Amino acid sequence: MRRRSFLVLPFVTAAACGVAGGAGDHAALVTLHDEFLEFDRPAMENGLPDYRPETIERQRAGLDGFADRLGAVDPAGWPVSQQVDYLLVRARLNRLDYDLRVRRPWARDPGTYVDAVQRLAFHEFPLAGEALATLEAQLGGVPAFLALARENLMDAGGELTMLALRNLVTADGVGHGHPYREVPPAGTIAWYEDLVGQLETHHPELLPPARGAQAAVGEFHAWLTENRERMDAPSGLGRENYDWYLKHVALMPFDWADVNRIGDRELHRSWAFLELERNKNRGLPTVDPAPSAEDYARRIEEADEHVRKFLVDQDILTIPDYVGEFGTNVPWIVREGGRRNFWEEVQYRDPRPDHVHAVIPGHRFDGLLRSREAGPNRSAIRGAYRDRGRIEGWAFYLEEMMLQAGFLDELPRTRELYYIFQIARAVRNGAEALMHTNEFTVQQAVDFMADNTPFMDQDVARVDAEIYLKTPGSGIAYQMGKLQIEELLMDRALQLGDAFDLKEFHDEFLASGWIPISLIRWEMTGHDDEVRDLFARSTN
């Protein structure tokens, strides 16, 4: 079987890049897409990811077959919406190709295994039926899973290994997605102590596999510690690989240099605006954090009412009748010593910044629309796509859009919080990009974010940095996606002139789905300058 070599030049491999020029219609593309989605589901063994060498080899061989089939499809002459589908399918294949050739988390990142086994300890008991049987099988599979890790981790990155070791014995300080514990367990090892304690009370029949899994986790920690010095490969993916990802997987019209330059410019702009706002507001009372859960709940309710009224009164976008209450994205937590993390420092003062971003008209609203609205351009291919630049770009765009539209004219101190959010997104660009060229260690990225962002703490910055190092494009999606939406707004305003309507613009954008914004721009404006060369076959 033909083996793929580690990427050297930033081009699509022949197998990953089916060229337009063969037979096949859109129906054939849809069939290929549906079969690929099934093929691309994570392989599992005993309820845990299957990273056996033979499984990886089957993925490589299977990808070659799908790429050959895509190469037989010719989208020339199709409607733009169907050509968009073609590029979405190609991007899916490119993503798997990238994971198999470049990211290779099973060989490079010990945290891939640590994260998987830690999630097994995140349960609230008692369980019953299928859930109980699933947990038993998963716990029973942990020893073999971590034994396989010791065989696979031949190219472990130094920074990635450091993060895995830290996560085994240290709480991340944020606890996002973790079950609530008054004293958070100190890493994966402590979570397994917590799990065994829970099972002693609720499911003693699961104690044997749980204790076997607990022992395997401890042994894996000892093995990582013993082999730490040899696990020192670069953790960043390199500039050429990073550029390839942005173009051929994320379908963004940017490269590494753009990400850094724009991040720096936005950091400078946001800090300047923050200081101008602070000077303007220097005689006004500050906004202090909520003193209680009850007061915070009141602030959330006021923020939600304010957001919804402004969206309607100012004709920002359509709120369908089925849209109800969403809650909040930042729960009330009392931490040891009364400390607050970055998100809590902002949100406990005024929930509006993250409410706009993550609740309405941001993530929760956006997600509900996606689940309920087919949209004029929706297809099975488009409906299954989740592009991070589109999702996070929209949510971040909303923050400054609402600010500039007058949402905070009567709340000048809250405007300062919005500029702090802008700063937090701008610093992510440099942190992510420089980690991937190995110019920043994780700690340097953490310090860069914490030193340049008001309220930013080391814990939130470290959790974010780990995500950006493991998943390229995650940190920059906010800033770069926002800029793409602003570009699209300008394009449509110039095209339509006096007929441009902001509400119609936003409604049309939301109806386009969670696909890369370069493709939405092509559909909405007819401008193909950001996508036309994505159809041509590249060579490696």
DALIN-V877046 format. One record per residue. RES is the residue in one small letter. SS is DSSP state (H for helix, E for strand, - for the rest). OMEGA is omega as a letter, one per 20 degrees, with the letter a starting at -180 (NA if undefined). Layout:
res: {RES & RES}
ss: {SS & SS}
omega: {OMEGA & OMEGA}
//
This chain:
res: {m & r & r & r & s & f & l & v & l & p & f & v & t & a & a & a & c & g & v & a & g & g & a & g & d & h & a & a & l & v & t & l & h & d & e & f & l & e & f & d & r & p & a & m & e & n & g & l & p & d & y & r & p & e & t & i & e & r & q & r & a & g & l & d & g & f & a & d & r & l & g & a & v & d & p & a & g & w & p & v & s & q & q & v & d & y & l & l & v & r & a & r & l & n & r & l & d & y & d & l & r & v & r & r & p & w & a & r & d & p & g & t & y & v & d & a & v & q & r & l & a & f & h & e & f & p & l & a & g & e & a & l & a & t & l & e & a & q & l & g & g & v & p & a & f & l & a & l & a & r & e & n & l & m & d & a & g & g & e & l & t & m & l & a & l & r & n & l & v & t & a & d & g & v & g & h & g & h & p & y & r & e & v & p & p & a & g & t & i & a & w & y & e & d & l & v & g & q & l & e & t & h & h & p & e & l & l & p & p & a & r & g & a & q & a & a & v & g & e & f & h & a & w & l & t & e & n & r & e & r & m & d & a & p & s & g & l & g & r & e & n & y & d & w & y & l & k & h & v & a & l & m & p & f & d & w & a & d & v & n & r & i & g & d & r & e & l & h & r & s & w & a & f & l & e & l & e & r & n & k & n & r & g & l & p & t & v & d & p & a & p & s & a & e & d & y & a & r & r & i & e & e & a & d & e & h & v & r & k & f & l & v & d & q & d & i & l & t & i & p & d & y & v & g & e & f & g & t & n & v & p & w & i & v & r & e & g & g & r & r & n & f & w & e & e & v & q & y & r & d & p & r & p & d & h & v & h & a & v & i & p & g & h & r & f & d & g & l & l & r & s & r & e & a & g & p & n & r & s & a & i & r & g & a & y & r & d & r & g & r & i & e & g & w & a & f & y & l & e & e & m & m & l & q & a & g & f & l & d & e & l & p & r & t & r & e & l & y & y & i & f & q & i & a & r & a & v & r & n & g & a & e & a & l & m & h & t & n & e & f & t & v & q & q & a & v & d & f & m & a & d & n & t & p & f & m & d & q & d & v & a & r & v & d & a & e & i & y & l & k & t & p & g & s & g & i & a & y & q & m & g & k & l & q & i & e & e & l & l & m & d & r & a & l & q & l & g & d & a & f & d & l & k & e & f & h & d & e & f & l & a & s & g & w & i & p & i & s & l & i & r & w & e & m & t & g & h & d & d & e & v & r & d & l & f & a & r & s & t & n}
ss: {- & - & - & - & - & - & - & - & - & - & - & - & - & - & - & - & - & - & - & - & - & - & - & - & - & H & H & H & H & H & H & H & H & H & H & H & H & H & H & - & - & - & - & E & E & - & - & E & E & - & - & - & H & H & H & H & H & H & H & H & H & H & H & H & H & H & H & H & H & H & H & - & - & - & - & - & - & - & - & H & H & H & H & H & H & H & H & H & H & H & H & H & H & H & H & H & H & H & H & H & H & H & H & - & H & H & H & H & - & - & H & H & H & H & H & H & H & H & H & - & - & - & - & - & - & - & - & - & H & H & H & H & H & H & H & H & H & H & H & H & H & H & H & H & H & H & H & H & H & H & H & H & - & - & - & - & E & H & H & H & H & H & H & H & H & H & H & H & H & - & - & - & - & - & - & - & - & - & - & - & - & - & - & - & - & - & H & H & H & H & H & H & H & H & H & H & H & H & H & H & H & H & - & H & H & H & H & H & H & H & H & H & H & H & H & H & H & H & H & H & H & H & H & H & H & H & - & H & H & H & - & - & E & - & - & - & - & - & H & H & H & H & H & H & H & H & H & H & - & - & - & - & - & - & - & H & H & H & H & H & H & H & H & H & H & H & H & H & H & H & H & H & H & H & H & H & H & H & H & H & - & - & - & - & - & - & - & - & - & - & - & - & H & H & H & H & H & H & H & H & H & H & H & H & H & H & H & H & H & H & H & H & H & - & - & - & - & - & - & - & - & - & - & - & - & - & - & - & - & - & - & - & - & - & - & H & H & H & - & - & - & H & H & H & H & H & H & - & - & - & - & H & H & H & H & H & H & H & H & - & - & - & H & H & H & H & H & H & H & H & H & H & - & - & - & - & - & - & - & H & H & H & H & - & - & - & - & H & H & H & H & H & H & H & H & H & H & H & H & H & H & H & H & H & - & - & - & - & - & - & - & H & H & H & H & H & H & H & H & H & H & H & H & H & H & H & H & H & H & H & H & H & H & H & H & H & - & - & - & - & - & H & H & H & H & H & H & H & H & H & H & H & - & - & - & - & - & H & H & H & H & H & H & H & H & H & H & H & H & H & - & - & - & - & - & - & H & H & H & H & H & H & H & H & H & H & H & H & H & H & H & H & H & H & H & H & H & H & H & - & - & H & H & H & H & H & H & H & H & H & H & - & - & - & - & - & H & H & H & H & H & H & H & H & H & - & - & - & - & - & - & H & H & H & H & - & - & - & - & -}
omega: {r & r & r & r & r & a & r & r & a & r & r & r & a & a & a & a & a & a & r & r & r & r & r & r & a & r & r & r & r & r & r & a & a & r & r & r & r & r & a & r & a & r & a & r & a & r & r & a & a & a & r & a & a & r & r & r & r & r & a & a & r & r & r & a & r & r & r & r & r & r & r & r & a & a & a & r & r & r & a & a & r & r & r & r & a & a & r & r & r & r & r & r & r & r & r & r & a & r & a & a & a & a & r & a & r & a & a & a & r & r & r & a & r & a & a & a & r & a & r & a & a & r & r & a & j & r & r & r & a & r & r & r & r & r & r & r & a & r & r & a & a & a & r & r & a & r & r & r & a & r & a & a & a & a & a & r & a & a & r & r & r & r & r & r & r & a & r & a & a & r & a & r & a & r & a & a & r & r & a & r & a & r & a & r & a & r & a & a & r & r & r & r & r & a & r & r & r & a & r & a & a & a & a & r & r & a & r & r & r & r & r & r & r & r & a & r & r & r & r & r & r & r & r & a & a & a & a & a & a & a & a & r & r & r & r & a & r & a & a & r & r & r & r & r & a & a & a & r & r & a & r & a & a & r & a & a & r & a & a & a & a & r & r & a & a & r & a & a & a & r & r & a & r & a & r & r & r & r & r & a & a & r & a & r & r & r & a & r & r & a & a & r & a & r & r & r & r & a & r & a & r & r & a & r & a & a & a & r & a & r & a & a & a & r & a & r & a & r & a & a & a & a & r & a & a & a & a & a & a & a & r & r & r & a & a & r & r & a & r & r & a & a & a & r & a & a & r & r & r & a & a & a & a & r & r & a & a & a & r & j & a & a & a & r & a & r & r & r & a & a & a & a & r & a & a & a & a & r & r & a & a & a & a & a & r & a & a & r & r & a & a & r & r & a & r & r & a & a & a & r & a & r & a & r & r & a & a & a & a & a & a & r & r & r & r & r & r & r & r & r & r & r & a & r & a & a & r & a & a & a & a & a & a & r & a & r & r & r & r & r & r & a & r & r & r & a & r & r & a & a & a & a & r & r & a & r & a & a & r & a & a & r & r & a & r & r & a & r & a & a & a & r & a & a & a & a & a & a & a & r & r & a & r & r & r & r & a & r & r & a & a & r & r & r & a & r & a & r & a & r & a & a & r & r & a & r & r & r & a & a & a & r & a & a & a & a & r & r & r & r & r & a & a & a & a & r & a & a & a & a & a & a & r & r & a & r & r & r & r & NA}
//
